[in-house]
Amino acid sequence: MGLGSAYVEGIEHANGNFVIIMDADMSHHPKDIVKFIEKQAEKNFDIVTGTRYVNEGGVHGWDLKRKLISRGANYLAGTLLGLGVSDLTGSFRLYKKEVLEECIQRCESRGYVFQMEMIVRCSQLDFTIAEVPITFVDRIYGESKLGGSEVVSYLKGLFSFFTQV
């Protein structure tokens, strides 16, 4: 099961008006959920996304190479796409359920680029997006799937989105 299909499966079982997406390996701390809910309520945002790259946000447990790849990928995407979101590759998010359902139907990507495409599609549909700072803690168990093929896939996806925006 891939990430997109996991989202679809999760939506089918979600009961409320909102869906929180977060890593199950505790890289995203549940204590931050309150910040997402408070931010959403401020202006009835459609999406609230966690960001590692503003204010008190950050990353713990990554080596310099991984930090540079992530920062570089987000800087490049932010510059080319101009969506006003500082962390397009992050996966800690709150969506209005109907917004998530609509956006995910338009996504075609797999892998690392999927998170970016979700924000691109939501932006194209004029959904409102807010950010809250989070601290991402690298997983204790398992390994990242980020390798050379994921970087190439990301760059292809970024170019594709750039030509659409």
N, C-alpha and C positions, 0 to 999 in steps of 0.2 A: 504494500500500500504506500503510495506517495503522499506528499504533504497535501496537495489539492484534494485528493480523494478522501484523505482523513478529515479535511475541513467539511466536505460534503456530508460525510458520515456523521460528523459531530453536529452539524446543523439539523439533521433529521431527528436528533435526540434532544435538541435544545428546547426548553420550555418557555423561557422568558422573552423579553423584548431585546435583550442584549446578549452578545456572545463575547467572552474573553478568550483570546488565543494566547497560549504561553507554552514554553518548553516544559515537558514533563520531567526533565532531569534536574529541576530546581535551579537552572541557570537564571531563571526569572523568579524573583522572590514574591510570594503571594501577598506580602505586606504592601506592595506597590499597587495592588488592585484598587485600594481606596483612592489613590491619586487619580487613577483613570476615571473612576466614577465621579469624583468631584469635578474634574476637568470637563467631562461630558456634560454635566449639569450646568456648568457656567453659561454655555451658549447653545445647548442642545446639539452638540457636535455629532456628526454621523459616525466618525471614526476618531478614536484617540490612540495614538501610537507611542510606544515607548522609544526614547532616544538615548543613545549612549553618548551623544556628541554635543549636548548643550548643557549649560548650567552645572548642576551637580551630577550629571550622568557620567558613566564611565564603564570601564572593563577591567576585570581582575582575572589573572591567570593565563593571559595570552602572552606569547612571546612577541618580540618586536615585529617579526615578519607578518604574523597574523594581524596585528594591529595596523600595520601599514597597508596591507591588502584591504582590510575592511574600511579604513579611513579613506584610502584612495578610491575604492569602488563607490563609496557614498559621495565623496567630493565630485568625482567625475559625473555621476548620475545627477547630482544636484545642479551642477553647472550646465549640463546638456539639456536636462528636462525642465528645469526651472519650476518645480512643483512646490517649493517652499517647505519641503520636508527634509530634515537633516539626516535621518536614518532610514533609508529606503529598504535596507536589507534586514532590518530587525523584525522579530516575529512576536513581540509582546504587544498585543493590541486589543482594544475594545471596539466592537462593531455593533451598530444597531443591526438586529438580526436580518431585517429585510434588505439592508444595504449590503451585508455580507453575501446574502443569497444572490442578489443582482450582480454584484461585482464578480463573484466566483464563476458565474455562468459565462462571463466574457473572457476569462483567463485561459490561455493556451500553454503557458510555460510549465516547465518542470524544474525541480532543483532550486539552486540558489537564487535564480532570477525570479522565481514565483512571487516572493514577497514584494519585490519592486513592481512587478506587473499589477499586483493587487492595488497598490497606491496609484499607479498610472491610470488604471481603469476607473477607480473611484473618483479620481480627479477629473477625468474626461466626462464623467456623469454628473459633475458639479456637486459632489458630496463634500461636506465640510470636514476638514481634518485638523486636529489639534495634536500637540505633542506634550509629553511629560518626561522629565528626566528619569532614567533608570540606571541601575548598576547591573551589568551583566557579569555573572560569575561563570567562568569556564567549567564545563562538566567534569565531574570526578571520574565517572565511568564512561567507557566508550570513547570513540574518536570522532572528530569532525569529518564530514564527507567532502570538505572543501579541498579540492585538488586542481590540477591543471585543466582537466576537462570542465570542471565547474566554472573556472575563471573564463575559459573560452566561451562557454555557454552564456555566461553573464554578459560578456562584451557583445556577443551577437544579439542578445535580447535588448541590451541598452541601445545599440545602433537601430534596431527595429523600432523601439519606442520613440527614439529621437526623430525618426522620419515620420512618425504619426502625430507627434505633439505640435 
